[in-house]
Amino acid sequence: MNEYFKEKNFYIETYGCQMNFYDTEIVVSIMNKMGFNYTNNIQYANVILINTCSIRQNAEDLIIKRLNTIKNIIHSDTIVGIIGCMAERLKHKLLNENELITFVVGPDSYEELPEVLFKAFNKIKSCNVTLSRTQTYDNIIPTSINKNIYSYISIMRGCDNMCTFCVVPFTRGRERSKNPVSIFKEIDVLLSKNIKKIILIGQNVDSYKWKKNNDVVDFSCLLDQIAKKFPELIITFTTSHPKDMTEDVIYTISNNKNILKYIHLPIQSGSNKILNLMKRKYDTETFLQKIHFIRQIIPNCSISTDIMTGFCGETEKDHSETLNIMEKIKFNFAYMFKYSNREGTYASKKMQDNLSDSEKNNRLQEIIELQKKHTLLRSSQFIGKYCNILINGRSKKSNKDFVGFNEQNYKVIFPKKDNLYPGKYVNVLIQSYSHNTLIGKISDEKR
Ligand code: SF4
């Protein structure tokens, strides 16, 4: 197979969450092993792969739009394949409705790419979308196409929660965890490539469970083992589920210096009625208790969240309850969305998407405005503080500045100095902020 694809180039574009960016690295490894070379110039590519996201309708619309642009800039014999969540969700529909596409491959079928591409070069279209109960890509070391000092590691795949609005269980399948030995091996390789920070990812990391004989490794145990085995690495993780995050996980964060004091805990709504309709399996009281416990054990912990507004049946009262709980918690940061109906989900089949777009937009705007206030308040608390910053690279806005991250995972911008480079630590005095970005200067003084 190697000889067949030798001298051929592939280009890959990635949309969506960290899991997709991680999967792109798995796909790059598989393509390299087959003999393909990666190119960042779409016009030099013999094969174009689009790693897609299905989480919201506008994510899919964006990809369809992108395919129309691609059509006009590539050679007629270039092969285009759709991989990722949209491939899994729309399957043959993509092949039938868009003549540009030669193959679709779902997130659990990347090891079939050699066969798929062999067919594609022989002008045979194919659809490969079988979800697996075991695939974790244990045997593949991901290959990054970007130069970064951080890297993602997927520790589990899929989700068993079946929240009524969510398409993930249908595009990513059932939960399965990666063998800790494979995870350690992957980290060893990353260390040899000078990676300084790892982000453990999974649709619900708190569900991580690896069983061998009578031994069980759960998420807190895995996290603790990684932190102790690799003390030189900075570690963080996402995404947690409020119903599954244990006190042990919180103690593990608190007890290990190299785990960032940062937790992303999606609340989705402040109304128990809506949480129940979403089948989130926790109520606002439990959520508040969890936040209280985190702040008690890790007083300097930053907490971000996801909020979805305009879910089926959401009234003005439910919306006010969301604003109320936001006011109580004052999250450091939030990802805020309006509900969009996803075909195939329980909500799409059994509930009524009864709010107009303008009602959803108004509520979303109120949520965004309130969160902006909280974000600024939380950012202002860093003014005058000294932070130990891991330098990530050059700031996108100015060649003269570095960007790095502090212990609470805040982005920090500061002027460059000689003899400093990405991967080094530096002491920065925070002087100002813009939204949730902190701005400072390198200082010799310590806190
Ligand atoms: S926990 Fe719920 S929202 Fe998150 S991926 Fe699973 S089903 Fe989707």
Boltz pocket constraint, residues with backbone or C-beta under 6 A from the ligand:
constraints:
  - pocket:
      binder: B
      contacts: [[A, 159], [A, 160], [A, 161], [A, 162], [A, 163], [A, 166], [A, 167], [A, 168], [A, 169], [A, 203], [A, 204], [A, 241]]
      max_distance: 6.0
